[in-house]
Amino acid sequence: MLAKIIVIGSSNTDMVVKAAHLPGPGETILGGTFLMNPGGKGANQAMAAQRLQSNQGQVAFVAKVGTDIFGQQAIQGFEQAGMDTRFVLKDESSPSGVALIGVDERGENSIMVAPGANANLTAAEVSRALSEIPNAEWVLLQLEIPLDTVENSIAECAKKGMKVVLNPAPAQKLSDDIFKNLYLITPNETEAELLTGVAITDTNTARKAAGILREKGVENIVITLGAKGAFVYNSTTDLLILSPIVEAVDTTAAGDVFSGALVVALSEGKSLADGITFACQAAALSVTRMGAQSSIPSRGEVEALLKG
């Protein structure tokens, strides 16, 4: 089966505690519920893309895990979902990545990540994977692997004529060289402010930040606004697309579900506006459930919500 979408990024195991509120400095909270789930921004987005396709295509995932039980379980999960796992590499020297996640009663979260093997994924390893997946048209990346790997991978994919989508999370400063090779960027408010210096408070400030990213060379900008939806900006479109109103249980991975769903929609030929609507529906469904990959809806669930 040929992969149309490649996701390059991280794989973690999420250890989640749900409690009444998130602890402050020096505070210990007793009580709460513990869950352990597969996660990592790259793996979440790859799983979302795999699960939300209409044609049961195969997503190729490029990542690195340890040889421990967490890495073994992650690869098993990817294989069961139907992904191409040939390039989920095993690191003999580092453990798999883990994330410690606190979730409060409103669904808001606080996350600490120990990258482990994710920090050892090299540009050369990604390049070898790209050379063996020649038919892919779309590439999705995040920032939980080394930045030089991200930058080199983006440049190589753009040179091959692939459409490169970057979810710039976790938030960090980026070289201007990255922007000119992007087809699409999907920051949230915090990430957009870091990249542009513009605090996102409403549609006007989102438009201003998007304009700066456009000037840096990005063809299409989508700024996600949580429950408010997403703002899309390019040479022909300047639009806020609303998200359905839902009761949030856990917002972990909502942005990852959005990114994976959007790339799927675009790869199937949907317009950017229709793709964002599809992605907003998928992300809204995900926040009504606990966990990262466990919260990703099926294609049927998203289409039912769209029809409703």
Secondary structure, 3 states (H helix, E strand, C coil): CCEEEEEECCCEEEEEEECCCCCCCCCCCCCCEEEEEEECHHHHHHHHHHHHCCCCCEEEEEEEEECCHHHHHHHHHHHHHCCECCCEEEECCCCCEEEEEEECCCCCEEEEEECHHHHHCCHHHHHHHHHCCCCCCEEEECCCCCHHHHHHHHHHHHHCCCEEEECCCCCCCCCHHHHCCCCEECCEHHHHHHHHCCCCCCHHHHHHHHHHHHHCCCCEEEEECHHHCEEEECCCCEEEECCCCCCCCCCCCHHHHHHHHHHHHHHCCCCHHHHHHHHHHHHHHHCCCCCCHHHCCCHHHHHHHHHC
